[in-house]
Amino acid sequence: MITVVTYDGSFEGLLTAVFEVYEYKLAEVAFSRSSNYQDTIFNTTHQVVASGDKCRRVWKGLEHKLSAKALGDLYKAFLSEQPDIDNVLLDYIRHVFANTVSVEQDFSHPAVLRVVQMARMVHREKHRMEAFVRFQLTRDHLYYAVVEPDFDVLPLIRQHFQDRYADQLWLIYDARRKYGIYYDKESVTTVAMHFSEEVAAGKDIRSIQDEQEGLYQLLWQQYFSSVNILARKNTRLHIQHMPRRYWKYLPEKLL
């Protein structure tokens, strides 16, 4: 009988779940996030409570066996939020601990290959978000941006924007996942958002924009038009680098 290991959906919770698979000698297991799990009479359930100590012990064990890049790939794959990724990560980590040599280049193993593939996709999305975030200034001097990335990349882009806009208050809101990252000129924190009806769930903040914001957006649109060379227009290449799904939050695409 399969034991379904449920956890809270956090990376810390996932690593805690891995620890308890070994701690309780669970053989046939499947991971499930608590928010998605539906109990059945055919499975037994093991509920995990995230533990900083257990998480750190698993991570330290992985640090002894994997490079910094491979560790980063594990985290990026987790942020992909793919339906099967939790069990793929469990298979990957088990493969790591079952071998005395590094397995991060063992692409014959399906979990290793899958982790690397997903990490590349998430990394590509991270770079796109860093390029395509467009801030709008609100009346209280907060720079606000809305994004809807394919993957949960806010944890990956926070350092980029903290370094680049260190002297400004800013907030980047993920409209798909309903949370944001906020910088107060000292540190970045994760925040939950509650919006009034007039801002369309945070996607339309014209009612609270700074009075000069409309002018700035107009100037940006005019600049974009002036540097655009129609004779060299390559729509296919343009869409390849800037997919249409990003356009609704780009002022230069609202012409």
C-alpha positions in Angstrom: 0.0 0.0 0.0 1.3 3.5 -0.9 1.8 6.0 1.9 0.8 9.5 0.8 3.1 12.0 2.5 1.4 15.4 2.7 3.1 18.7 3.4 2.4 22.4 3.4 3.7 23.2 -0.1 6.8 25.0 1.0 10.4 24.0 0.1 11.1 23.6 3.7 8.1 21.3 4.0 9.3 19.3 1.1 12.7 18.7 2.6 11.2 17.8 5.9 9.0 15.3 4.1 12.1 13.8 2.5 13.7 13.5 6.0 10.7 11.7 7.4 10.6 9.2 4.5 14.0 8.0 5.8 13.2 8.6 9.5 10.1 6.4 9.4 11.5 4.0 6.7 8.7 4.6 4.3 9.1 2.6 1.2 6.3 3.1 -1.3 5.5 6.8 -1.0 3.9 9.6 -3.0 4.2 13.3 -2.0 1.1 15.5 -2.1 0.6 19.1 -1.0 -2.0 19.3 1.7 -4.1 21.8 -0.2 -4.4 19.3 -3.1 -4.8 16.0 -1.2 -8.1 14.0 -1.1 -8.1 11.1 1.3 -9.1 7.6 0.0 -9.5 4.2 1.6 -6.8 2.7 -0.6 -3.9 4.8 0.9 -2.4 5.5 4.2 -1.4 9.0 5.0 1.6 10.5 6.7 1.2 14.2 7.5 4.4 16.3 7.7 4.9 19.5 9.7 7.7 21.6 8.3 10.8 21.6 10.6 13.7 23.9 10.1 16.1 21.4 11.8 15.0 18.4 9.6 15.1 20.7 6.5 18.6 21.8 7.2 19.9 18.3 7.8 18.6 17.2 4.4 20.0 20.3 2.7 23.4 19.8 4.4 23.4 16.2 3.2 22.7 17.4 -0.4 25.5 20.0 -0.1 28.0 17.2 0.5 27.0 15.4 -2.7 25.9 18.1 -5.2 27.4 21.3 -6.7 25.9 24.7 -6.0 24.4 24.7 -9.5 22.7 21.3 -8.9 21.3 22.6 -5.6 20.0 25.6 -7.4 18.4 23.4 -10.0 16.6 21.5 -7.3 15.0 24.7 -6.0 14.2 26.0 -9.4 12.5 22.7 -10.3 10.4 23.0 -7.2 9.3 26.5 -8.2 8.1 25.1 -11.5 4.9 23.9 -9.7 4.4 21.1 -12.1 1.9 18.5 -10.9 4.5 15.7 -10.7 7.5 17.7 -9.5 7.4 16.8 -5.8 7.7 13.1 -6.5 10.4 13.8 -9.2 12.4 15.7 -6.6 12.0 12.8 -4.1 13.2 10.3 -6.7 16.2 12.7 -7.5 17.1 13.1 -3.8 16.9 9.3 -3.2 19.1 8.7 -6.2 21.6 11.2 -4.8 21.8 9.6 -1.3 21.9 6.1 -2.8 25.2 6.8 -4.6 28.6 7.5 -3.3 29.5 9.5 -6.4 27.8 12.6 -7.9 24.7 11.8 -10.0 23.9 15.3 -11.2 25.2 14.5 -14.7 23.4 11.1 -14.8 20.9 12.1 -17.4 20.0 8.4 -18.0 18.0 8.7 -14.7 14.6 10.2 -15.5 14.4 12.3 -12.3 17.8 13.9 -13.0 16.9 14.7 -16.6 13.5 16.1 -15.5 15.0 18.3 -12.8 17.5 19.8 -15.2 14.9 20.4 -17.9 12.5 22.2 -15.5 15.3 24.2 -13.9 16.2 25.5 -17.4 12.6 26.6 -18.1 12.3 28.3 -14.7 15.7 30.0 -15.2 14.5 31.3 -18.6 11.3 32.7 -17.0 13.3 34.4 -14.3 15.4 36.3 -16.9 12.3 37.3 -18.8 10.7 38.7 -15.6 13.8 40.7 -14.8 13.6 42.2 -18.3 9.8 42.7 -18.6 8.7 44.0 -15.2 7.3 47.5 -15.7 6.7 49.7 -12.6 4.0 52.3 -12.2 4.3 55.0 -9.6 1.5 55.4 -7.1 0.5 58.5 -5.2 2.3 57.3 -2.0 5.6 57.0 -4.0 5.5 53.2 -4.3 6.7 51.7 -7.5 4.2 48.9 -8.3 4.4 46.2 -10.9 2.1 43.3 -11.9 3.4 40.0 -13.3 1.8 36.6 -14.2 4.8 34.3 -14.8 4.4 30.7 -15.9 6.4 29.6 -12.8 6.8 30.9 -9.3 9.9 33.0 -9.9 9.4 35.9 -7.4 11.8 34.2 -5.0 14.4 34.2 -7.8 14.1 37.8 -8.9 14.0 39.5 -5.5 17.7 40.0 -5.3 18.0 41.4 -8.8 15.4 44.2 -8.0 16.7 44.8 -4.5 20.2 45.5 -6.0 18.9 47.5 -9.0 16.3 49.7 -7.1 18.0 49.9 -3.7 16.8 53.5 -3.1 13.1 53.1 -3.9 10.1 51.6 -2.4 8.7 48.9 -4.7 6.2 46.0 -4.8 6.0 43.3 -7.5 2.7 41.4 -7.4 2.1 38.0 -8.9 -1.5 38.1 -10.0 -1.6 34.4 -10.7 -0.4 33.3 -7.3 -1.9 36.1 -5.3 1.1 37.3 -3.4 3.9 39.8 -3.8 7.4 40.9 -2.8 7.8 44.3 -1.1 11.0 46.3 -0.6 11.1 49.0 2.1 14.7 50.2 1.2 16.1 47.8 3.8 14.9 44.3 3.0 12.5 42.3 0.8 9.5 40.6 2.4 6.7 38.4 1.1 3.3 40.0 1.4 -0.3 38.9 0.8 -2.5 41.4 -0.9 -6.2 42.5 -0.5 -7.6 44.8 -3.1 -10.6 47.0 -3.5 -12.9 46.4 -6.5 -11.7 49.5 -8.3 -8.2 48.1 -9.0 -9.4 44.9 -10.6 -7.6 42.5 -8.2 -4.5 44.6 -8.4 -4.2 44.6 -12.2 -5.5 48.1 -12.9 -4.2 50.8 -10.5 -5.0 53.9 -12.6 -7.2 55.2 -9.8 -4.2 55.4 -7.4 -1.4 56.3 -9.8 0.8 59.4 -9.3 -0.5 62.3 -11.4 2.7 62.2 -13.5 2.6 58.5 -14.2 0.4 58.8 -17.4 3.0 61.3 -18.8 5.9 59.0 -18.1 4.1 56.1 -19.8 3.3 58.3 -22.8 7.0 59.3 -23.1 8.1 55.7 -22.9 5.7 54.8 -25.7 6.9 57.6 -27.8 10.5 56.5 -27.2 9.7 52.9 -28.1 8.0 54.1 -31.4 11.0 56.3 -32.3 13.5 53.5 -32.0 11.4 51.0 -33.8 12.6 50.5 -37.4 9.7 49.1 -39.4 11.9 48.0 -42.3 13.7 45.6 -39.9 10.6 44.3 -38.2 10.7 40.6 -37.5 7.5 39.6 -35.7 8.4 35.9 -35.3 11.7 36.7 -33.6 10.2 39.4 -31.5 7.5 37.1 -30.1 10.2 34.4 -29.5 12.0 36.8 -27.2 8.9 38.6 -25.8 5.9 36.2 -25.8 2.5 37.7 -26.2 1.4 36.7 -22.7 3.6 39.4 -21.3 2.3 42.2 -23.4 -0.7 43.2 -21.3 1.6 44.6 -18.6 4.0 46.4 -21.0 3.2 50.1 -21.6 5.1 50.0 -25.0 2.6 47.3 -26.2 -0.5 49.5 -25.3 0.1 51.8 -28.3 
